[in-house]
């Protein structure tokens, strides 16, 4: 628990400090950062109006927001006692955690169905990756586009061990050591998923203001 507490604390701190540094480097003032965040929230709220495609866009946005909110609740209830008290989740926090978990699983499945086709890798993406491997800079928008897709698929892949460790722990197939291993794997999977999701949300809401809209309009079905 002590090792995981240190790793989780340092990882979250490095991520948050990196985001804060990047915001300050690009926007210079926190007021500018607040204005950017306000514009992004307003664009999310007002986007996708009218028509069949508009309704589908609204569903995508709602599912994304709900999934993010559920993940935030799971992260708070799961990591708060570990980081602050150095103990496992128990009591009311455990009840909230296990209640939200299946709802998050359903929301994540809906998120995968709604975004998988749009965020698939196409031939242009592979050419960009090949260019990066050859030290050719494709530009900021192209890199953010790739990062958004990598973050999406990474989050889905990380959710598999996260859920699998919980499901396996419900069966009386493992001894005390096996259960302890499953708990550790669950914790590290949750940490990686949270870091990936935070990075993805940061790209969408704060870092990229143009190529996100371009990505949202592409391959619209």
Buried (B, 14 or more C-beta within 10 A) or exposed (E): EEEBBEEBBEBBEEBEEEBEEEBEEEBEEEEEBEEBEEEBEEBBEEBBEEEEEEEBBBEBBBBBEBBBEBBBBBBEBBBEBBBEEEEEBEEEBBEBBEEBBEBBBEBBBBBBEBBEEBBEEEEEBEEBBEEBEEEEEBEEBBBBBBBBBBBBBBBBEBBEBBBBBBEBBEEEEEEEEEBEBBBBBBBBBBBBBBBBBBBBBBBBBBBBBEBBEEBBEEEEE
